[in-house]
Amino acid sequence: MNTNDKPQQNHVHNKRTISFGRRLLYYFARLPVWLFFGILYQTRFFDRNNMPSEGGVLVVSNHQSYYDPPLIAAGIMQRQLNFLAKKQLFKFKPLAWLIDQLDAIPLDIDGIGFEGIKISLKRLRNGEAILIFPEGGRTWDGEIGEFKKGSLALAKQTKSTILPVAIDGCYQAWSRENKLPIPFGKIRVIYGKPIKYNEIKELNEEELRELVKTKINELFQKIRFK
């Protein structure tokens, strides 16, 4: 094997230091999420152990609701996720403090967002895990939409593993048409088998999007109506 084809090696001196306080806040934040969604939505998680315990991971999911990020993160016990958050969210100071403490990456969706991409690349190369929604926004009908061009480029650029995830029930709980959530439904989250860099390195962008979308759709159908 050519050395250039080997997965990205993470060097200790490149590692980003996350304070103990931030780690503690992140892990304790799981408790209210588990309680809230467990009581109101009978939430169940499937195949959570599919999350790799180390190395750069791009966690890729369909997007139904504002509920999706905390739910997907709550189901992963092995490690901490990084989130992409709209820059506009940082304008509201109490929320800005919270999402900053949770290591959110500011994303300028009105522009090209070079800074957010730069930070994301650095964190993946440092062996961290980042959650993205390649549809670019919440679904209008509960189904999986088209993936945006370039949405999965981070994985190939950093030679990271892709973890496909599917979520269902969040659209019924809080769709983009509803101003307020509707309680007492059912939510299901499933984590697929990791897709290693060696499995995607020869694929072009369109082939990669199609592969990951197919994997997520298979997971989506598996948990539907459970």
C-alpha positions in Angstrom: 0.0 0.0 0.0 1.2 3.5 -0.8 1.9 5.4 2.4 -0.4 8.2 1.1 -3.3 5.8 1.2 -3.0 5.2 4.9 -5.5 6.7 7.3 -4.6 10.0 8.8 -2.2 9.6 11.7 -3.0 11.8 14.7 0.1 13.3 16.3 0.0 14.1 20.0 1.3 17.7 19.5 -1.6 18.4 17.2 -4.2 17.4 19.7 -6.7 20.1 20.8 -7.0 20.3 24.6 -10.6 20.2 25.9 -10.9 21.4 29.5 -12.2 19.1 32.2 -15.1 21.5 32.8 -16.2 21.3 29.2 -16.0 17.6 29.1 -18.0 17.4 32.3 -20.7 19.7 31.0 -21.0 17.7 27.8 -21.4 14.3 29.5 -23.8 15.7 32.2 -25.9 17.3 29.5 -26.8 13.8 28.3 -28.8 13.1 31.4 -31.6 15.7 30.8 -31.7 14.7 27.1 -32.1 11.0 28.0 -34.9 11.8 30.6 -36.7 14.3 28.3 -36.8 12.1 25.2 -37.2 8.9 27.1 -40.3 10.1 28.9 -41.9 12.2 26.2 -41.0 10.2 23.1 -40.2 6.6 24.2 -36.8 7.1 22.4 -34.8 4.0 21.6 -31.2 3.8 20.3 -29.9 0.9 18.1 -26.3 -0.3 17.5 -24.7 2.5 19.4 -21.5 0.5 19.7 -20.8 1.0 16.0 -19.2 4.3 16.8 -15.4 4.0 16.4 -13.6 4.6 19.7 -10.8 6.6 18.1 -9.7 8.4 15.0 -11.4 11.1 12.9 -15.1 10.3 12.3 -17.6 12.2 10.2 -21.0 11.3 11.6 -23.5 11.7 8.8 -27.3 11.7 9.4 -30.6 12.6 7.8 -32.2 15.8 9.3 -35.8 15.9 10.5 -35.8 18.4 13.4 -34.0 20.6 15.8 -34.1 17.6 18.1 -31.6 15.6 15.9 -28.2 16.9 17.2 -28.7 16.3 20.9 -30.4 13.0 20.3 -27.6 11.6 18.1 -25.0 12.8 20.5 -26.8 11.4 23.5 -26.7 7.9 22.0 -23.0 7.9 21.6 -21.3 7.1 24.9 -17.7 6.4 23.7 -16.8 9.9 22.8 -17.7 13.6 22.4 -19.2 15.0 19.2 -18.5 18.3 17.6 -21.4 20.2 16.1 -21.8 22.7 13.3 -23.9 25.6 14.4 -25.3 28.6 12.4 -23.4 31.7 13.2 -26.7 33.4 14.0 -27.1 31.2 17.1 -24.0 32.8 18.6 -25.8 36.2 18.7 -28.1 35.1 21.6 -25.6 35.3 24.5 -27.0 32.6 26.8 -27.3 30.1 23.9 -23.9 31.3 22.6 -22.3 30.5 25.9 -23.8 27.0 26.0 -23.0 26.0 22.4 -19.5 27.4 22.8 -18.9 25.3 25.9 -20.1 22.3 23.9 -17.4 23.0 21.3 -19.8 24.0 18.5 -18.2 25.1 15.2 -19.7 28.4 13.8 -20.9 27.9 10.3 -21.8 30.8 8.0 -24.5 29.3 5.9 -25.2 32.6 4.1 -21.6 32.6 2.8 -19.1 30.0 1.8 -18.2 29.3 5.4 -14.4 28.8 5.0 -13.7 29.3 8.7 -16.1 26.6 9.7 -14.7 24.2 7.1 -11.1 25.0 8.3 -11.9 24.2 11.9 -13.8 21.0 10.9 -10.8 19.8 8.9 -8.4 20.5 11.8 -10.6 18.7 14.3 -11.0 15.6 12.1 -7.2 15.5 11.5 -6.8 15.7 15.2 -8.9 12.5 15.6 -12.2 14.1 16.7 -15.8 13.3 15.6 -18.0 15.8 13.8 -21.8 15.5 13.2 -23.1 16.8 9.8 -26.4 16.9 8.0 -25.6 16.6 4.3 -29.2 17.6 3.2 -28.2 21.1 4.3 -31.4 21.7 6.3 -34.4 20.0 7.9 -36.7 17.9 5.7 -40.0 19.3 4.6 -41.8 15.9 4.5 -40.0 13.5 6.8 -38.2 11.8 3.9 -34.5 11.9 3.1 -33.7 14.6 0.7 -30.8 15.1 -1.7 -27.3 15.6 -0.3 -25.6 18.9 -1.1 -22.6 18.8 -3.4 -19.3 18.7 -1.4 -21.1 17.8 1.8 -18.9 14.7 2.4 -15.6 16.1 1.1 -14.3 16.5 4.7 -14.1 12.7 5.0 -11.9 12.3 1.9 -9.7 15.3 2.6 -8.9 14.1 6.1 -9.0 10.3 5.4 -11.6 9.9 8.1 -14.2 7.2 8.8 -17.8 7.9 8.0 -20.5 6.8 10.4 -24.0 6.7 8.8 -26.8 7.4 11.2 -30.6 7.5 10.6 -33.2 9.1 12.8 -37.0 8.8 12.6 -39.9 10.2 14.6 -38.4 13.7 15.0 -40.3 15.0 12.1 -43.6 14.0 13.7 -42.4 15.4 17.0 -41.2 18.8 15.8 -41.3 19.4 12.0 -40.2 22.7 10.5 -43.8 23.6 9.8 -44.6 23.5 13.6 -43.5 26.4 15.8 -43.8 24.2 18.9 -43.0 20.5 19.5 -45.7 17.8 19.8 -45.0 15.4 22.7 -45.8 11.7 23.2 -44.6 10.2 20.0 -41.9 7.7 19.2 -38.3 8.5 18.2 -35.7 6.0 16.9 -32.0 6.5 16.2 -29.8 3.9 14.6 -26.0 3.9 14.1 -24.7 2.1 11.0 -21.5 0.3 10.4 -18.5 2.6 9.9 -17.4 3.2 6.3 -13.6 3.2 6.3 -11.5 5.5 4.2 -10.2 2.6 2.2 -13.7 1.9 1.0 -14.3 5.5 -0.3 -10.8 6.6 -1.5 -11.5 5.6 -5.1 -15.0 7.1 -5.3 -15.7 10.4 -6.9 -17.9 12.9 -5.1 -21.2 11.8 -6.7 -20.5 8.1 -6.0 -19.6 8.9 -2.4 -22.8 10.9 -1.9 -24.8 8.0 -3.4 -23.1 5.4 -1.2 -23.7 7.2 2.0 -27.2 8.2 1.2 -28.0 4.6 0.3 -26.6 3.4 3.7 -28.6 6.0 5.6 -31.8 5.1 3.7 -31.3 1.4 4.5 -31.0 2.3 8.2 -34.0 4.6 8.0 -36.2 1.9 6.6 -35.0 -0.5 9.2 -36.2 1.7 12.1 -39.3 3.0 10.5 -42.5 2.1 12.4 -40.5 0.3 15.2 
